[in-house]
Amino acid sequence: MSGIEPSSIAFPLRRLFSRKKNVHIRVAELLSVNPGMKNVTTSEGIVNFDILVLATGVTTNYFGNTMIESNVYSLKSVADALFLRNAILSDLEKALTIREDDLRQRHIDMVIVGGGPTGVEMAGSLAEMKKYILPHDYPELNAAEMDIYLVEGTKKLLSSMSEEASIKSKEYLVKMGVHVLTETRVTNYDGNEITLSNGDKLYARKVIWAAGITGNKIDGIPQESYAKGNRIMTNEFNQVKGLKDVYAIGDNAYMEEGIYKGHPQVAQPAIQEAKRLSKNLNGLPAGKAMQPFKYHDLGSMATIGRNKAVADLPFMKTQGFIAWILWLVVHLKSILGVKNQLFVFLNWLWSYITMDQSLRIIVRHKTRNNQDH
């Protein structure tokens, strides 16, 4: 939402490992895993391994609807975020010259599908953009005309968080002018018309899909090694079921541990699994026994807007300004590099004081027709 520069949150791996002489980075697409031959086939050739760790993450789940997949905007990477930002800003520019009310409305209205943390935070960011940015940057547009819809298929927002967080997040969004539709699913979208499960229709050029995720199946991993959602089943040491010397961590890994039938697909389980597995693997040459993974839940948070957030922590549940400050501190600490942390903090501070976001630049890719490159 133009609040942080891409370079502040994306950190180059080569710089991160520049002093690790035993780390070699290759950019390639994984085509298949060959456990019996102990190698992987990539777009750049075959790579042999003694131990293989799969951390391929997950991708957006469109539930088999190809029409929706081809017309909505996903939000799984920095590239996705930049593409969406360009679309929002470009459509606002186009709306200035459109006289037909219905067509102009489709350029400025936005629909977000999925009431999890991504959908809730996006809806809040767009609502603040509508309130603080549009009247200043686009005075010819009537900001009140912009409609923001958040569509959620279940009964409540933030279903993985507490009842208090769910109720408060909806209350915040409604007060900010977001139309929250619960127990409603998007059944189709053709690029202009959104069909809902209750038969209603919405009209918008931008639908942001945050309704679910699914694992990426890997050729060579046996079918019996997969759990629901295409996650790879592992034992308590993150070793893939039925395979030797092959491990999986992060969102694509499915481990049953205590109350968890598969850990939450967020950053903390992935970080903790990586740390535990690295210690286990580093201890193998010395003959140390592997230690099972134990997940320590540090809590969940979501920010909705200025001074508005919800936090479920192991020792407390809080909403409002305190939760918002906690969210800022936690996310600032998770950014790599002191310089990046400083830049992000200054951007946030400037945005808070001025009620402005300073990075609203449309970046377009210019193609060269009929030229080799």
N, C-alpha and C positions, 0 to 999 in steps of 0.2 A: 504493500500500500504506500510505497514511496517514502517509507520512514527510515529504511536502512539500505546502505549501498550493498550490492551483491558481494563485493570483495570483502566485506566485513564479516560475512557469515560462511563464505566458502573458502576453505583453507587448502592450498595446494599440497598434495601428498608428498611430492618430491622435496619440497622445502621441509616438511615435517620430519622426513626420514633422511635428510641430507647428510647427517653425521653417522648414520647407521650403514657401515660399509657392507654389511651382510644382507641388506634389504635391496631387492631388485624389483623395479616396477615396470610392468608391461601393460599397455592399454590395448585390450582386445575383448572380443565377445566370446563368452563361454558357449561352446556348441554342444559338448557332451562330456560326461565323466566316465572313465573306463577303470573301475575299481580293480578288476582282475589284472590289468596291465600296469596299474598304478600311474596313470597319466590322464591328462585332460586334453581334449581337442578344442582349440580356440581358432578364431578367425585369422590368427597370425601363426598358426602351426601347433605342434604338440608340445606340451609341457609335462615333464615327469615330476612325480612327487614321492616323498616318503610318507608325509602326512598332509592331508588336504583339509582345509577349513573352509566351509561354505558360508558366506555372509552376504548372500545375494539380495537380501531384503525382500520387499513385496512390491506389488504394483496395484494400480487402481482396479477395482472390481466393478464392472458394468453389468454383471449378472446376465451375460449372454446377449444383451441388447445392442446390436451393432449400430443401429440408427442413433441411439444415445451416444455411444462411444465416438462416433464420427462427428458429432456436433457440439459436444460439451467441452468445457475447459477443465483439465485436471490440475492438481496442485501437489505434485510429488517431488519437485526439483526446483532449483533456482531458475532454470530455463523456463519451466512452466510458469513461474511467478512473473518473470519478465514478459513472457508472451501475453499473459492475462493483463498485466499492467498496461502494455501497449494497446490491447483491445479496448480496455475501459477508457483510456485517455483519447484514443482515436475516435471512438464512438461519441464521446462528449464533444469533440471538435466538429464532427459531422452533424450532430444534433443542432448546432447553432444555425445551420443553413437550411434545415428541414422545416417546411411550413405545415405539412400535414401532421395533425396532432397524433394520430395513431402510430405513424411511422417514427416520429420523434420520440414517442413514449417507448417504443421497442429499443431505441438506441440508448436510453438512459436507465431503463429498468433492469434489475438484476435478480436472478434466482439462484439460491444456494441450496444444494440438495445434500442433506446429511447434517444431523444436529449433534455431532461429536465435537471435540475441541476445535478441530480445523474449521468446521462450518460455523460454530458459534463465534470464534475469534474473527473470521472473515466477515460475518454479518455485522459485528460490532465495529470493525474497521471501516466498512463501507458506510455505516450509519454516521460515523464521525466525519468521514469525508463529505458526505451530503450536508452535514450541519456546518462544518467549519471551512471547507475548501471551495465547494461549488459557488457560494455567494460571492467569494472574492475573485476566483479565477474565471468563473463563467457567469458574470452578472446578468447576461442576456437570457440565461436559462432560469426558469423558475424551479429552484431546488425542491420545492414542495411537490413537484410533479414526479420526482424520482421515487419509485417504489422498490423496496428491497424485501424479497421473500426468502424465508428459511423454511425448507420442507423437510420434515423428519417422519420416518415411517413408524416409529414406536410412540408410546404415550408421553415420553418426556425427553428433554434435551440432556446431553451429557449423561447418558444412561450408565456409564461406567463409574460415575461419581456419586456422591451422596444425594439423598433427596433434597437436602437444604441447598446444595450447589445447583441442582437441576431447577428448582423453583426460582431461586434468585437470578440465575442466568436468564431465564425466560422473562422474568419481571424487568430486568435491566433492558433487554432487547426491545420489549414492547414499549417501554418508556422512551426508547431511542427512535421509535418509529418503524421498527422492523415488523413485518407481517409474519408471525410464527404459525406454521401449519403443522400440527402434530397428528399422528395416526393417519398420515397421508403419504402416498408414494408417487413418484414420477414414473409413469408407465411408458411414455414416449416423448420424443422431442426431435423435431425436424429442422432445427436451426432458427425457427421463429415461434412455433406453437408448442407449448408444453401441455401434455395431457396428464391429468392427475387421476389417482385411483378412485376418487369420488365422482369422477365425471367432469369436474371443472377444468377450465383451460386458462392458462396464463400465456402472455405474449412477451417475449424478450429475445434479444440477439445474443445475450450472454447467460449461459447456465454454468455454474461452477459446481463440479461434481466432487463431493466429499462424503459419499454415501457408503464407502466400504473399501476394503483392500483384500487382495488374494496373493498367495505365493506364486512364484515363477517355477513351474515344473522344469526339471533338468533332465535331459536325455541321459540315460545310464543309471539314474537312481531308481531302484525297483519300485513298482507301484505300491507294494506292501509297506514301503517306508514312508508313505505319505499319510498325513492325518487330514482332518477336515480343513478346508481352506487352502489346500495344497501346501501345508506346512510340513517340513521334514521331521519325522519322529526321531527323538534321541533318548538315550538313557540319561542318568543323573550326571554323567561326565561329558555330556554333549556329543557323544559318539552316535553316529547315525545308525538306526536300527538295521541289523543285518549286514553291515559293512565294517571292514577293518580299516583302521587308520584314516577314516573319513569322519569329519566332525561338522556340525552346523550350529551357528549361533545367531542371535538377533531375531528380527521379525519372522524370518523364514523357518525358525526352529520351533518345534513343538515338544515340550517336556512336561510331564506330569510330576508335580512336586507339591506335597501337602495339599493345600486348598486349591492349588492352581492346576487346571486342566489346560495347559498351555499358558505361558506367561503373557502379560499385557504387551501388545505390539507397539511399545513406546521406547524411548531412548534408554531409560535406566536398566531394564533387563538386558538389553544388548551390551551395554557398557560393563555391567557386572559379569555377564557370561564371558565376555572377552578377557577380562582380568583373571577370572578363575581358570579359564582354559589355558591362558598363556602361562600361568604359574604351574599348572599340571604338566604341560608339555615341556617346559624348561626343566622340570624336575625329573623327567624320564631318564636322561643319560646318567643321572646319579642314583638311579634305582628307587627314587621316591614314589610312594604310592599316591595315586591320583585321589584328590579330595572331591566329594560330590558338590554340585552347585546348590547354593541356598540363596534364594532371592530375598533381598531386604527392601521392602516397599517404603520408598521415601515420600510417597504421597503423590497427588495429582493436582494440577492447577490449570486454570484457563482464564485468559483476560478478555474482557468484553469491551472496555473503553477506558477513558480517562477516569482514574480512581475507582474503576469497576472491575472486579475480578472475583473468582471463587477459588478456594484452596481447601483440599482435604489432606491434611497432614497426619502422621501417626499420632501426634500429641494434641491436635486441635483441628477444628473445622472453622473457617472464617470466610467472610465475604466482605466486599467493599474495598476501602482504601488500604487496609493492612494487607489483605490478600494481593492487591495490586502491587504494593511495594515488594512483597515476597516474590511475586512472579518476576518483577524486574531484576531483583538481585540474583535469583536462580538462573535466569536466562543470560544475564550478563556474565556470570561466572562460567557458563558452559561455552562461551565463545572463545575460540583459540587465539592466543596472542594478545599481549598487553596493548599493542597499538590498536588492534581491532576493538578490544573492549573499551578503550578510551574514545574512539570514534563513535561507536554505537551509543555510549553514554552521552556524549555531546549532542548527537542527533536527537536522542530521546529528550534530553533537557531542553534543547532548542524548540522541539515540537511542543513540549509541555508549556513552555513560557509563551510562545508566540501563537500557539494553536495552529501551527502550519507544518507541512511536510515539504521538505525542500528539494526532493529528488524527482519531481514529476517531469521526466524527460521521455519522449517517445523515441525509441531506438528501432529503426527499421532496417531490415536486411535488403540491400540492393543487389539484384541478380544481373549477371551479364548475359544477355541473350546471344545465342549462337556463338559462344566463345568457350574454348576449353579452359578448365581451371582445375 
